[in-house]
Amino acid sequence: MLNLFFCLLINAVSLHALLLVVSWMGVRLLAGRRTWQATMVLFSTMTALTHLIVRDEKKYTMALDSQPFARSWALSLGAFMLWKRNQW
């Protein structure tokens, strides 16, 4: 049971990490500049809207059932953002 709990926890955190990366990528379009405060406001808004609008079955599929997808998207977009930087 403990192993299942941690596997599901990692998958749920991966979905929210994906939302955080998307917020970090899109905050410059909405706020004009990229700050942590604006990113957290956008991330909180996106998370709240995701939990309010998306049905429970879809949230289950996105966060828990489809294990590698949120994690791989978050890591891929994060790697893309690192690649776009001028200096490492």
N, CA and C of each residue as an Amber inpcrd file, in Angstrom:
protein
   264
   0.8150000  -1.1840000   0.0000000   0.0000000   0.0000000   0.0000000
   0.8630000   1.2550000   0.0000000   1.9470000   1.2200000   0.7310000
   2.8240000   2.3840000   0.7890000   3.4570000   2.6570000  -0.5830000
   3.8460000   1.5780000  -1.2740000   4.4100000   1.7310000  -2.6130000
   3.3720000   2.3350000  -3.5670000   2.1460000   1.8480000  -3.5180000
   1.0840000   2.3950000  -4.3710000   0.8400000   3.8680000  -4.0520000
   0.8300000   4.2180000  -2.7800000   0.6280000   5.6110000  -2.3830000
   1.7010000   6.5100000  -2.9900000   2.9550000   6.0960000  -2.8810000
   4.0250000   6.9510000  -3.4050000   4.0380000   6.9940000  -4.9320000
   3.6780000   5.8940000  -5.5820000   3.5830000   5.9210000  -7.0500000
   2.4810000   6.8790000  -7.5030000   1.3280000   6.8280000  -6.8550000
   0.2350000   7.7320000  -7.2130000   0.5740000   9.1740000  -6.8530000
   1.2890000   9.3830000  -5.7590000   1.7050000  10.7270000  -5.3660000
   2.6580000  11.3220000  -6.4000000   3.6030000  10.5200000  -6.8700000
   4.5410000  11.0080000  -7.8930000   3.7970000  11.3810000  -9.1630000
   2.8170000  10.5760000  -9.5500000   2.0510000  10.8770000 -10.7630000
   1.2080000  12.1300000 -10.6030000   0.6040000  12.3270000  -9.4400000
  -0.2010000  13.5310000  -9.2090000   0.6870000  14.7770000  -9.1670000
   1.8470000  14.6730000  -8.5620000   2.7680000  15.8060000  -8.5250000
   3.2790000  16.1150000  -9.9370000   3.4360000  15.0730000 -10.7540000
   3.8920000  15.2820000 -12.1360000   2.8950000  16.1080000 -12.9380000
   1.6040000  15.8830000 -12.7250000   0.6000000  16.6920000 -13.4110000
   0.7220000  18.1520000 -13.0040000   0.9250000  18.4010000 -11.7330000
   1.0470000  19.7820000 -11.2730000   2.3890000  20.3900000 -11.6940000
   3.4210000  19.5660000 -11.8210000   4.6920000  20.0670000 -12.3600000
   4.5200000  20.4860000 -13.8110000   3.7220000  19.7340000 -14.5560000
   3.4290000  20.1180000 -15.9430000   2.6980000  21.4570000 -15.9870000
   1.7330000  21.6460000 -15.1060000   1.0340000  22.9380000 -15.0430000
   1.9860000  24.0700000 -14.6790000   2.9420000  23.7840000 -13.7980000
   3.9150000  24.8030000 -13.4070000   4.8300000  25.1760000 -14.5690000
   5.2840000  24.1810000 -15.3250000   6.1490000  24.4680000 -16.4770000
   5.3880000  25.2550000 -17.5440000   4.1470000  24.8830000 -17.7880000
   3.3340000  25.6190000 -18.7680000   3.0860000  27.0490000 -18.2850000
   2.8830000  27.2220000 -16.9820000   2.7200000  28.5770000 -16.4280000
   3.9890000  29.3900000 -16.6120000   5.1370000  28.7810000 -16.3630000
   6.4100000  29.4710000 -16.5160000   6.6360000  29.8750000 -17.9690000
   6.2060000  29.0150000 -18.8950000   6.3820000  29.3250000 -20.3130000
   5.4170000  30.4180000 -20.7790000   4.2100000  30.4720000 -20.2250000
   3.1980000  31.3860000 -20.7200000   3.0470000  32.6790000 -19.9600000
   3.7390000  32.8260000 -18.8390000   3.5290000  34.0210000 -18.0280000
   4.0340000  35.2770000 -18.7250000   5.0460000  35.1500000 -19.5620000
   5.5710000  36.3330000 -20.2620000   4.5420000  36.8860000 -21.2480000
   3.7400000  36.0080000 -21.8480000   2.7040000  36.4720000 -22.7760000
   1.5930000  37.2150000 -22.0450000   1.2740000  36.7770000 -20.8450000
   0.1680000  37.3850000 -20.1080000   0.5840000  38.5890000 -19.2810000
   1.7310000  38.5160000 -18.6370000   2.1410000  39.5890000 -17.7290000
   3.1640000  40.5350000 -18.3440000   3.7580000  40.1560000 -19.4520000
   4.7580000  41.0210000 -20.0660000   6.1650000  40.7510000 -19.5890000
   6.3140000  40.1650000 -18.4290000   7.6310000  39.7980000 -17.9090000
   7.4800000  38.5470000 -17.0590000   8.5850000  37.8740000 -16.8360000
   8.5470000  36.5990000 -16.1180000   9.0680000  36.8040000 -14.6960000
   8.1550000  36.8080000 -13.7380000   8.5200000  36.8570000 -12.3270000
   7.9010000  35.6580000 -11.6210000   8.4590000  35.3150000 -10.4630000
   7.9200000  34.1770000  -9.7200000   6.5220000  34.4710000  -9.1840000
   6.2560000  35.7100000  -8.8340000   4.9320000  36.0500000  -8.3220000
   3.8660000  35.8680000  -9.4050000   4.1510000  36.3740000 -10.5960000
   3.2000000  36.2240000 -11.7010000   3.0540000  34.7610000 -12.0950000
   4.1580000  34.0150000 -12.0510000   4.0950000  32.5880000 -12.3720000
   3.2400000  31.8450000 -11.3600000   3.3810000  32.1530000 -10.0870000
   2.5920000  31.4610000  -9.0570000   1.1070000  31.8120000  -9.1540000
   0.8060000  33.0600000  -9.5120000  -0.6020000  33.4410000  -9.6940000
  -1.1950000  32.6840000 -10.8740000  -0.4510000  32.6180000 -11.9810000
  -0.9360000  31.8810000 -13.1470000  -1.0400000  30.3880000 -12.8470000
  -0.0580000  29.8230000 -12.1510000  -0.0970000  28.4070000 -11.7840000
  -1.2800000  28.1010000 -10.8760000  -1.5220000  28.9580000  -9.8930000
  -2.6610000  28.7590000  -8.9900000  -3.9800000  28.8430000  -9.7490000
  -4.0640000  29.7920000 -10.6780000  -5.2810000  29.9200000 -11.4820000
  -5.4850000  28.6990000 -12.3620000  -4.4300000  28.2590000 -13.0220000
  -4.5460000  27.0820000 -13.8880000  -4.8980000  25.8330000 -13.0870000
  -4.3050000  25.6840000 -11.9070000  -4.6020000  24.5200000 -11.0690000
  -6.0430000  24.5540000 -10.5830000  -6.4920000  25.7160000 -10.1390000
  -7.8780000  25.8270000  -9.6690000  -8.8640000  25.5600000 -10.7980000
  -8.6030000  26.1240000 -11.9730000  -9.4930000  25.8820000 -13.1050000
  -9.4750000  24.4230000 -13.5400000  -8.3060000  23.8060000 -13.5030000
  -8.2250000  22.3860000 -13.8470000  -9.0520000  21.5520000 -12.8950000
  -8.9590000  21.8360000 -11.6090000  -9.7050000  21.0540000 -10.6240000
 -11.1930000  21.3810000 -10.6170000 -11.5670000  22.5730000 -11.0610000
 -12.9850000  22.9360000 -11.1040000 -13.6830000  22.4840000 -12.3820000
 -13.0110000  22.6280000 -13.5030000 -13.6650000  22.3930000 -14.7860000
 -13.6110000  20.9310000 -15.2200000 -12.4610000  20.3080000 -15.0440000
 -12.2690000  18.9560000 -15.5510000 -13.0060000  17.9630000 -14.6630000
 -13.6970000  17.0280000 -15.3140000 -14.4520000  16.0260000 -14.5620000
 -13.5090000  15.0930000 -13.8240000 -14.0410000  14.4360000 -12.7860000
 -13.2220000  13.5680000 -11.9480000 -12.5900000  12.4200000 -12.7310000
 -13.3250000  11.8630000 -13.6810000 -12.7780000  10.7540000 -14.4660000
 -11.5730000  11.2040000 -15.2870000 -11.6600000  12.4060000 -15.8410000
 -10.5480000  12.9250000 -16.6460000  -9.3590000  13.2830000 -15.7670000
  -9.6280000  13.8350000 -14.5760000  -8.5210000  14.1210000 -13.6560000
  -7.8210000  12.8410000 -13.2310000  -8.6090000  11.8010000 -12.9910000
  -8.0160000  10.5080000 -12.6410000  -7.1280000  10.0120000 -13.7730000
  -7.6080000  10.1310000 -14.9940000  -6.8300000   9.6650000 -16.1400000
  -5.5680000  10.5000000 -16.3180000  -5.6800000  11.8180000 -16.1770000
  -4.5200000  12.6830000 -16.3730000  -3.4980000  12.5350000 -15.2570000
  -3.9580000  12.4610000 -14.0080000  -3.0360000  12.5130000 -12.8840000
  -2.5640000  11.1420000 -12.4170000  -3.4240000  10.1540000 -12.4500000
  -3.0510000   8.8900000 -11.8380000  -2.9340000   7.7370000 -12.8190000
  -3.8570000   7.6320000 -13.7430000  -3.9130000   6.4540000 -14.5980000
  -2.8490000   6.4670000 -15.6870000  -2.6770000   7.5880000 -16.3560000
  -1.6770000   7.6600000 -17.4310000  -0.3490000   8.0790000 -16.8190000
   0.3490000   7.1240000 -16.2980000   1.5040000   7.3800000 -15.4500000
   2.6110000   8.2090000 -16.0860000   3.1370000   7.8460000 -17.2350000
   4.3290000   8.5870000 -17.6750000   4.0520000   9.8630000 -18.4470000
   2.8110000  10.1340000 -18.8090000   2.5710000  11.2130000 -19.7590000
   2.8010000  12.6000000 -19.1720000   2.2510000  12.9070000 -18.0200000
   2.4660000  14.2330000 -17.4240000   3.9370000  14.4390000 -17.0830000
   4.5820000  13.4010000 -16.5870000   5.9940000  13.5080000 -16.2310000
   6.8500000  13.7330000 -17.4750000   6.5840000  13.0010000 -18.5430000
   7.3920000  13.1540000 -19.7480000   7.1490000  14.5040000 -20.4140000
   5.9150000  14.9900000 -20.4150000   5.6440000  16.3200000 -20.9720000
   6.3290000  17.4030000 -20.1560000   6.2610000  17.3040000 -18.8320000
   6.9040000  18.3090000 -17.9770000   8.4100000  18.3130000 -18.1840000
   9.0150000  17.1320000 -18.2360000  10.4610000  17.0610000 -18.4470000
  10.8510000  17.5250000 -19.8510000  10.0460000  17.2010000 -20.8470000
  10.3530000  17.6290000 -22.2180000  10.2600000  19.1440000 -22.3550000
   9.2020000  19.7390000 -21.8130000   9.0700000  21.2000000 -21.8960000
  10.1330000  21.8980000 -21.0690000  10.4840000  21.3310000 -19.9130000
  11.5690000  21.8970000 -19.1100000  12.9010000  21.8350000 -19.8390000
  13.1710000  20.7150000 -20.5040000  14.4060000  20.5970000 -21.2760000
  14.4080000  21.5720000 -22.4440000  13.2540000  21.7750000 -23.0640000
  13.1650000  22.7450000 -24.1570000  13.4640000  24.1520000 -23.6530000
  12.9380000  24.5010000 -22.4810000  13.2120000  25.8300000 -21.9230000
  14.6990000  25.9910000 -21.6050000  15.3520000  24.9380000 -21.1070000
  16.7850000  25.0050000 -20.8630000  17.5690000  25.1360000 -22.1720000
  17.1290000  24.4430000 -23.1890000  17.8080000  24.5050000 -24.4710000
  17.7040000  25.8890000 -25.0910000  16.5680000  26.5830000 -24.8910000
  16.3600000  27.9080000 -25.4590000  17.1960000  28.9880000 -24.7820000
  17.6670000  28.7450000 -23.5820000  18.4400000  29.7630000 -22.8700000
  19.7470000  30.0460000 -23.5900000  20.2480000  31.2540000 -23.4300000
  21.5030000  31.6310000 -24.0570000  22.7010000  31.0220000 -23.3320000
  22.6060000  30.8670000 -22.0360000  23.7090000  30.2890000 -21.2640000
  23.1430000  29.2110000 -20.3460000  23.9450000  28.2260000 -20.0550000
  23.4980000  27.0900000 -19.2480000  23.7770000  27.3390000 -17.7900000
